[in-house]
Every structure is written in structure tokens, then in C-alpha cells.
Amino acid sequence: MIEITDAAFERAARKTEETSHEGIRIALRSGGCAGFEYTFDYCDSSTDSDFTLDFKKFKIFIDNLSASYLIGATLDFIKQGLQEEFVLINPNEVNKCGCGVSATF
């Protein structure tokens, strides 16, 4: 469903181990200038409607509604100065707002 870069894998594995969480939940929520915002949360379990991607050291949980928008996306982790964050590179985006926080599909 999604690819993951080495940088994202290393950061997710380290962070889930440090915080004793099972994985990361990736979701789309209504909001922002363009319509949808990506959310990333550390979590411990899935729901019945989640897609679960098992990367051995951690899992990624994606709810059913968000999953269709994330097919073919790549999860990356970037550092720029003091800023560091998970970023989704998503070929399904039609438009992205100027600040880069939200997207249209």
C-alpha cells in the first residue's frame, strides 16, 4: 500500500521502541487550506477496519477511509535545521496548499 524510506524506517523503529508503542497511525482528516491534512500518531493497537502494515520492528495502521488516498504513497522522514518530521510523498494529490500542510485529492 505504501513504501517507506530508510530514514522513515529508522526513525519509526527508534521512536516506537523509545515510547513503547506498537506503531504509527497515519490518517487523513478534514482541514487545512486544501481540504485534507495528514496526521501521524504513535499508537498501540488497530481497529477492525484498519489496514495494518507490519515492518517487524513496528507497524503502521491506516484507517479504511484514508487507505484509498494513500495507495502508492511513500513515507519519508526529513530533517531541515531544527525541523524534523514524517512526510508523505503522495502521487494521488491533485493540489497542495502553499504551506504544505494540506492536500486535495
N, C-alpha and C positions, 0 to 999 in steps of 0.2 A: 504494500500500500504506500509506504513512504520509505525513502532512503535516509541514511544517517551518515554524516561525515565523521571522520576520525576525531576531530575536535569535539563534536557534539557527543560522541560516544564516551570519550574520556571524561568530559565534564559531567555528564549524566551519571556515569558509573560512580565517580568520586562523590558527587553531591548526594545521590541516593544512599550511598554507604554511610556518609557522614551524618545524615539526618535520619537514618534507619527507616527510610521509606522504601516501598517496593518498586515504585516507578514514578513516571511523569504522566499527567493527564494533559493532553493537547485538545483544545476545543475552539470553536468559533462562536462568538457571541455578538449579538446586535450592538452596534455602537460605532463611534468614530465618524469622521467626515465622509468616508466612502461606503459605510454600511455594515461591515463586519470587522471585529478585532480578534486577533489570535490570543488565546490565553494559555499559559503554561503553569501548572501547579504540581507540586510533589504530592503523591497520594499513596495509599496502602492497599487499595482494592478496586476491583472493577464492578460495574453494574451488569445486569443481564443483557443489556443492549450494547455494551461496549465491544469494540474490536480491540483485541489485545495482541501487541507485538512483543515477543519475548526475545530480548537481546542477551540472555543468560545472566548478565550482571544486574540488569534492571529491565523493567517492562515499560512500554508506552501504551496508555489507554486512550482510545479515541471513541467518543460517543457516536452513535449511529447517524445522527444528523450531520455532524461535522465531517465524517469519514468520506462522504461523496465529494466534498470540496477539496480533500487533501490527497486524492489519488495522484500519484506521480510527484508529490512534493518531496523536498529534501530538507531535513532538519540540520542546521548548522549552529555552531557556537562561535561568536566573534568577540574579539577584544579590540577596542579602539581607545587608547588612552586609559582613562579610569572606567570607561563604559564597557561592560561585558554582558552579553545576553544571548539567549537562544533566538534563532531567526529561522523562519520557514521560507524557503525559496519555492514558490508555488506556481507552476505553469498554468494553473486554472484561473489565476487572477486576470480580470479584464482591465482593471484600473486600480491604482493605489493612491492614497491621499498624499499630499506634499510632505507631510511629516513622517510618513512611512508607518503609521500606527494601524491604519485600517485599509481594507481592500474591498473591491466589488468583484462579484463572480457572475 
